[in-house]
Amino acid sequence: MSLAPRLDLRQTQSLVMTPQLQQAIKLLALSNLEIEVFIAEEIERNPLLETGTAEPSDAPDAEPVLIAEERPSADAILSGDTAAEPSLDLDYATESHQQDSVADGGFGLDGGLGMAGAGPGGSEDGPDLDAFADTSVSLHDHLLAQIGPLVSGVDLLIAQHLIDQIDETGYLTVTTREIADRLGVPIVRVQEVLRVVQSLDPTGVGARDLAECLALQAKEADRYDPCMARLIDNLDLLARGDLTRLKRLCQVDDEDMADMIRELRGYDPKPGCRYGGEPAPAVVPDLFIARTKTGWAVELNNATLPRVLVNRGYYTELCSGPQTKASKQWLTDQLAGANWLVKALDQRQRTIIKVAAEIVKQQEAFFLRGVQHLRPLTLARVAEAIGMHESTVSRVTSNKYLSCARGTFELKYFFTSGIASADGGEAVSAEAVKQAIRQLIGQEGDKILSDDTLVELLQAKGFDIARRTVAKYREAMGIGSSVQRRRARALVGA
């Protein structure tokens, strides 16, 4: 073998993930609100980017996709080829005219949604939804306002520290020993201050467990006698529905036991929840789906998606001034980055519309008749239908919601496994089976249905399902077993 140096020419193929390609892939997984934050950061970093309304000569926004009910050329419509799309620029009478967002209301996407604007703050002329936010005082502020006149000095410091350790449900999350060690005070003094805190409104606040919370409320109602004390000390038996043993421990008859259970049922196991905490953020849909006279309309929520433009006038102004080699290179890079971002956002919108339109096409029965008609659907099936990779569809459907006449749903909701049909027909969605189980249990009345009975009833409805699958779905929905439901029913009737 020759060891002399030589030159070889080889031809290979490789896929290079450039930083821009990696960023474009990340953009697909972001929701509209996350995109808004990303755009704000890019505008701050790149002086050639700005938000505003495009000129007529600029590229248009992604227009609403119309899926006709009679769609022999549906693939052409969903392919992104605007030449194959039906004309949307018509008059109001046709309910099919071009709009920039659902807030314009002309396309009919506002029908059934009860929204004049899709943004979190409403439209310019519409109501500000933030004005309806809960402005009630928090639990901690409510407790601090009460404790001031009751204690002072070191006791006030201990009380404030105890209140800081109370969670949003009203329970103390640390022991009195930990508080005493942390503050360097006797544990007896901490316990005395805790009793003062537990006397505050709402009754039951500052308890260390459920039994203590219920006992505080029973004492406030002057119902904490020895029998009630034994009942509260044996909540585990009450949870299991062992009324016979409870009556023996409490030394009461059936009537007294029923009266005690009714009293406990009137207490609040989470007294702190009456007061405001952090309000749950409202889900802002990324897409709107509406039924029109000619089919289904799929439109992006542009109210939460600012329009990004390249300020070419500012670029020309900078180019006309004195420049160094470094500044010229920097300006070229900024222009390239701005152009790339505009194209990447446009491609993202088209991809989302394309995937959403295929979901609507596959799950049209759901949008027409409800969850019972939800079909089994996989990412691979959608990816194959639109000619994309499965990972791309997965990114598009992550953290994104669509709004339709039936409510707001995450795009992932429409991808469920299938359950075979008992008569050999088309498979049904797991969500449809869960809905059927929920309805059967909700209508069971005094005759509690076992899992075996549920299997028989579901098979009569055409679902070929095993008992273990019924149990798995039931537990996933938070529904107890037949034994647990029977005990709960007995407690209600007690």
C-alpha positions in Angstrom: 0.0 0.0 0.0 1.4 3.4 -1.0 2.0 5.9 1.8 2.6 8.8 -0.5 0.3 11.9 -0.2 -2.4 12.2 -2.8 -5.6 14.1 -3.6 -9.0 12.4 -3.9 -12.3 13.9 -5.1 -15.4 12.5 -3.5 -19.1 13.4 -3.9 -21.4 12.9 -1.0 -24.9 14.1 0.1 -25.7 15.5 3.5 -28.4 17.5 5.2 -27.0 20.5 7.0 -29.2 22.0 9.7 -28.4 25.7 9.4 -29.3 28.0 12.3 -32.1 29.5 10.2 -33.6 26.1 9.4 -33.4 25.2 13.1 -35.2 28.4 14.0 -37.9 27.9 11.4 -38.5 24.4 12.8 -38.8 25.9 16.3 -41.3 28.5 15.1 -43.8 25.8 14.1 -44.1 24.6 17.7 -44.8 28.0 19.1 -48.4 29.3 19.7 -49.5 32.7 18.3 -48.9 34.3 21.7 -45.4 32.9 21.9 -44.8 34.0 18.3 -45.8 37.5 19.4 -43.1 37.6 22.1 -40.6 36.2 19.6 -41.4 38.9 17.0 -41.1 41.6 19.7 -37.6 40.4 20.5 -36.6 40.2 16.9 -37.9 43.8 16.2 -35.8 45.0 19.2 -32.7 43.3 17.9 -33.1 44.1 14.1 -33.7 47.8 13.2 -35.0 46.8 9.7 -38.1 45.0 11.1 -41.3 46.7 12.0 -45.0 45.9 12.5 -47.7 47.5 10.5 -50.1 47.2 7.6 -48.7 46.0 4.3 -49.0 48.0 1.1 -51.1 46.5 -1.7 -48.0 45.5 -3.5 -46.7 43.5 -0.6 -47.3 39.8 -0.2 -50.8 39.2 1.4 -51.4 37.5 4.7 -52.4 33.8 4.6 -56.1 34.0 3.5 -58.8 31.8 5.0 -59.0 28.4 3.5 -62.4 27.4 2.4 -63.1 23.6 2.3 -66.1 23.0 0.1 -68.5 20.2 0.9 -68.3 19.1 -2.7 -64.5 19.1 -3.1 -63.3 17.1 -6.1 -60.2 19.3 -6.0 -59.7 19.4 -2.3 -56.1 18.5 -2.5 -55.4 21.5 -4.7 -57.2 23.7 -2.3 -55.2 22.5 0.6 -51.9 22.5 -1.2 -51.4 26.2 -0.7 -51.7 27.0 -4.4 -53.7 30.2 -4.4 -54.7 29.7 -8.0 -56.6 26.6 -7.0 -58.5 28.3 -4.2 -62.0 29.6 -4.7 -62.5 33.3 -4.8 -63.1 34.7 -1.4 -63.3 38.4 -2.4 -67.1 38.6 -2.8 -69.9 40.7 -1.3 -71.5 40.3 2.1 -74.5 38.5 0.8 -72.5 35.4 -0.1 -70.8 35.2 3.3 -67.5 34.5 1.6 -65.4 37.7 1.4 -61.8 38.3 2.2 -61.0 39.4 5.8 -57.8 40.1 7.7 -59.0 38.5 10.9 -62.0 37.1 12.7 -62.4 40.4 14.4 -63.8 41.8 11.1 -66.8 39.6 11.6 -67.7 39.4 7.9 -66.6 35.9 7.3 -68.9 34.4 9.8 -66.2 33.0 12.0 -67.6 35.1 14.9 -70.8 33.2 14.8 -71.3 31.0 17.8 -68.1 32.2 19.4 -69.5 35.3 21.1 -66.3 37.3 20.4 -65.9 40.6 18.7 -62.2 40.4 18.8 -59.8 37.5 19.3 -57.1 39.4 21.1 -56.7 39.1 24.9 -57.7 42.8 25.4 -60.5 42.9 22.8 -60.7 45.1 19.7 -60.2 48.8 19.7 -63.9 49.6 19.9 -65.0 46.4 21.7 -65.1 45.8 25.5 -61.9 45.2 27.4 -62.2 41.7 28.8 -59.6 42.6 31.5 -62.1 44.9 33.1 -64.1 41.8 34.1 -61.1 40.1 35.8 -61.5 39.1 39.5 -60.3 42.0 41.6 -61.1 40.4 45.0 -58.5 40.4 47.7 -56.2 37.5 48.1 -56.4 35.0 51.0 -53.1 36.2 52.5 -54.1 39.9 52.4 -57.5 39.0 53.9 -55.8 37.2 56.8 -53.1 39.9 57.4 -55.9 42.6 57.6 -57.6 40.6 60.4 -54.5 39.6 62.4 -53.2 43.2 63.0 -55.7 44.2 65.7 -55.4 40.8 67.5 -51.7 40.4 68.2 -48.6 42.6 68.3 -44.8 42.5 68.7 -43.3 39.1 68.4 -46.7 37.4 68.2 -47.5 39.5 65.1 -44.2 38.5 63.5 -45.0 34.8 64.2 -48.5 35.3 62.9 -47.3 36.9 59.7 -44.9 34.0 59.2 -47.6 31.5 59.7 -49.9 33.2 57.2 -47.1 33.2 54.7 -46.9 29.4 55.0 -50.7 29.0 54.3 -51.4 27.7 50.8 -54.2 28.9 48.5 -56.6 26.2 49.9 -56.1 27.5 53.4 -53.9 24.8 54.9 -50.7 25.4 56.9 -47.9 23.7 54.9 -45.2 23.5 57.7 -45.2 22.3 61.2 -45.1 24.5 64.3 -41.8 23.0 65.2 -40.3 24.3 61.9 -41.7 27.7 62.6 -40.3 27.7 66.1 -36.8 26.6 65.0 -36.8 29.1 62.2 -37.8 32.1 64.3 -36.0 31.0 67.5 -39.1 31.1 69.7 -40.7 28.5 72.0 -43.0 26.1 70.2 -45.7 26.7 72.8 -45.8 30.4 71.7 -46.1 29.4 68.1 -49.0 27.1 68.9 -50.8 29.9 70.8 -50.4 32.2 67.8 -51.6 29.5 65.5 -54.9 29.2 67.5 -55.4 32.9 66.9 -54.8 32.5 63.2 -57.2 29.6 63.1 -59.9 31.9 64.6 -59.8 34.1 61.6 -62.2 34.2 58.7 -62.7 31.9 56.8 -63.4 29.3 59.4 -61.0 26.4 59.0 -58.1 28.4 57.7 -54.7 27.5 59.1 -55.5 23.8 59.6 -52.8 21.3 59.2 -55.0 18.5 57.8 -58.6 17.9 56.7 -59.7 16.5 60.1 -58.5 19.7 61.9 -60.2 21.9 59.2 -63.5 20.2 59.7 -63.1 20.2 63.5 -62.5 24.0 63.5 -65.7 24.5 61.4 -67.7 22.1 63.7 -66.5 24.1 66.8 -67.6 27.3 65.1 -71.0 25.8 64.5 -71.2 24.5 68.1 -71.5 20.9 66.8 -68.2 19.6 68.0 -69.5 17.1 70.6 -67.8 13.7 71.4 -69.7 11.9 68.7 -68.8 14.4 66.0 -65.2 14.3 67.3 -65.0 10.5 66.8 -66.6 10.8 63.3 -64.0 13.4 62.3 -61.2 11.3 63.7 -62.3 8.4 61.5 -62.7 10.1 58.2 -61.1 7.1 56.5 -64.0 4.9 57.5 -66.4 7.5 56.2 -64.6 7.6 52.9 -64.9 3.8 52.6 -68.6 4.0 53.5 -68.3 1.8 56.6 -71.3 3.2 58.3 -71.9 0.2 60.6 -68.5 0.6 62.3 -68.8 4.4 62.5 -72.2 4.1 64.3 -70.6 1.7 66.8 -67.6 4.0 67.4 -69.7 7.1 67.7 -72.4 5.3 69.7 -75.3 6.8 67.6 -78.2 5.4 65.7 -79.0 5.7 62.0 -80.8 9.0 62.3 -78.0 10.7 64.3 -75.4 9.3 62.0 -77.3 10.7 58.9 -77.6 14.1 60.7 -73.8 14.2 61.4 -72.9 13.3 57.9 -75.2 16.1 56.5 -73.5 18.5 58.9 -70.0 17.5 57.7 -71.2 17.7 54.1 -72.0 21.4 54.6 -68.5 22.3 55.7 -65.8 23.6 53.3 -62.8 21.3 53.0 -60.8 24.0 51.2 -61.8 27.3 52.9 -59.0 29.3 51.3 -60.4 28.8 47.8 -63.1 31.4 48.5 -60.6 34.2 48.0 -58.9 35.2 44.9 -55.6 33.8 43.8 -53.9 34.0 40.5 -56.6 34.0 37.8 -56.4 31.2 35.3 -55.3 32.5 32.0 -57.8 32.4 29.2 -57.1 30.1 26.3 -56.7 32.3 23.2 -57.4 30.2 20.0 -54.8 30.2 17.3 -57.4 29.2 14.6 -61.0 29.7 13.9 -63.2 27.1 12.2 -66.7 28.0 11.0 -69.3 26.4 8.7 -70.3 28.5 5.7 -72.8 28.0 2.9 -70.2 26.3 0.7 -68.2 24.3 3.3 -65.8 25.0 6.2 -63.6 28.1 6.6 -60.3 27.8 8.4 -58.6 31.1 9.4 -55.7 32.1 11.6 -56.3 34.4 14.5 -54.5 37.4 13.2 -55.5 39.5 16.2 -52.8 37.8 18.2 -50.3 37.6 15.3 -48.7 40.9 14.4 -47.8 41.6 10.8 -44.0 41.8 10.3 -42.6 44.0 7.5 -39.1 44.9 6.3 -38.4 48.6 6.5 -36.7 49.0 3.1 -36.8 52.8 3.3 -34.7 52.7 6.4 -32.4 50.2 4.7 -31.9 52.6 1.7 -31.2 55.5 4.1 -28.6 53.5 5.9 -27.0 52.4 2.7 -26.7 56.0 1.4 -24.6 57.1 4.4 -20.9 56.5 5.0 -20.1 52.9 5.7 -17.2 50.7 6.7 -16.7 47.2 5.6 -17.9 45.9 9.0 -21.0 48.1 9.0 -21.9 47.1 5.4 -21.6 43.4 6.3 -23.7 44.0 9.4 -26.4 45.8 7.4 -26.5 43.0 4.8 -26.9 40.4 7.6 -29.7 42.4 9.2 -31.5 42.6 5.8 -31.1 38.9 5.2 -32.3 38.1 8.7 -35.4 40.3 8.2 -36.3 38.8 4.9 -35.8 35.3 6.2 -38.1 36.0 9.2 -40.9 37.4 7.0 -40.7 34.3 4.8 -40.5 31.9 7.7 -43.6 33.4 9.4 -45.5 33.3 6.1 -44.5 29.6 5.6 -45.5 28.9 9.2 -49.0 30.3 8.6 -49.5 28.4 5.5 -48.3 25.1 7.1 -50.7 25.6 10.1 -53.6 26.3 7.8 -52.7 23.3 5.7 -52.6 21.0 8.7 -55.8 22.4 10.3 -57.7 22.2 7.1 -56.8 18.5 6.8 -57.9 17.9 10.5 -61.2 19.5 9.7 -61.5 17.4 6.6 -60.8 14.2 8.5 -62.9 15.1 11.6 -65.9 16.7 9.8 -68.3 14.5 11.6 -67.2 15.8 14.9 -67.7 19.4 13.9 -71.2 18.5 12.6 -72.5 16.1 15.2 -70.2 16.1 18.3 -67.7 14.0 20.1 -69.5 10.7 19.6 -68.5 10.9 15.9 -64.8 11.7 16.5 -62.8 9.4 14.3 -59.5 7.7 15.1 -56.7 9.8 13.6 -52.9 9.7 13.7 -50.2 12.2 12.9 -48.9 9.9 10.2 -52.3 9.9 8.4 -52.4 13.7 8.3 -48.8 13.9 7.3 -49.3 11.5 4.4 -52.5 13.4 3.2 -50.7 16.8 3.0 -47.3 15.5 1.9 -45.4 16.5 5.0 -43.3 14.7 7.6 -44.9 13.4 10.7 -42.6 15.4 12.9 -43.7 18.6 11.2 -47.4 17.8 11.9 -46.5 17.1 15.5 -44.8 20.5 15.9 -47.7 22.3 14.2 -50.3 20.7 16.5 -48.3 21.4 19.7 -49.6 24.3 22.0 -52.2 25.4 19.5 -56.0 25.7 19.9 -58.8 26.0 17.5 -62.2 27.6 18.2 -65.4 26.4 16.6 -69.1 26.3 17.4 -68.6 23.4 19.8 -65.9 25.2 21.9 -62.2 25.6 22.0 -60.0 22.5 21.6 -56.3 21.7 21.4 -55.3 20.4 18.0 -53.8 17.3 19.7 -57.4 16.5 20.9 -58.3 15.3 17.4 -55.6 12.7 17.4 -56.9 9.6 19.3 -56.5 5.9 19.1 -59.2 3.7 17.7 -61.5 1.1 19.1 -62.7 -1.6 16.7 -66.3 -1.8 15.9 -68.3 -4.8 17.1 -70.0 -5.3 13.8 -66.8 -5.0 11.8 -67.5 -1.5 10.6 -65.3 1.6 10.9 -63.3 2.0 14.1 -64.3 4.7 16.5 -62.2 7.2 18.5 -61.2 6.5 22.1 -62.7 9.9 23.0 -66.1 8.7 21.7 -65.9 5.6 23.8 -65.0 7.7 26.9 -68.0 9.9 26.2 -70.2 6.8 25.9 -68.9 5.5 29.3 -69.5 8.9 30.9 -73.1 9.0 29.7 -73.8 5.4 30.8 -72.5 6.1 34.3 -74.3 9.4 34.5 -77.6 7.7 33.8 -77.1 4.6 35.9 -79.4 5.8 38.7 -79.7 3.5 41.8 -78.5 0.5 39.8 -74.7 0.9 39.8 -73.1 -0.5 36.7 -70.1 -2.7 37.0 -67.3 -2.7 34.4 -68.6 -6.0 33.0 -72.0 -4.5 32.6 -70.5 -1.4 30.9 -68.7 -3.7 28.5 -72.0 -5.4 27.6 -73.8 -2.1 27.1 -70.9 -0.7 25.0 -70.8 -3.8 22.8 -74.6 -3.3 22.3 -73.7 0.2 21.0 -71.2 -1.3 18.6 -67.9 -0.8 20.5 -65.7 -3.9 20.6 -63.9 -3.2 23.9 -62.4 -5.2 26.7 -63.1 -4.9 30.4 -59.6 -3.7 31.2 -59.9 -0.9 28.6 -63.2 0.2 30.2 -61.5 0.4 33.6 -58.5 2.3 32.1 -60.8 4.9 30.5 -63.0 5.2 33.6 -60.0 5.8 35.8 -58.5 8.3 33.3 -61.8 10.3 33.5 -61.6 10.3 37.4 -64.7 8.0 37.8 -64.5 5.6 40.7 -65.2 1.9 40.5 -68.7 0.4 41.0 -67.9 -0.3 44.7 -66.7 3.3 45.2 -69.8 4.7 43.4 -72.1 2.5 45.5 -70.5 3.7 48.7 -70.7 7.3 47.6 -74.4 6.8 46.7 -75.0 5.3 50.2 -73.4 8.3 51.8 -75.6 10.7 49.8 -78.7 8.8 50.8 -77.6 8.6 54.5 
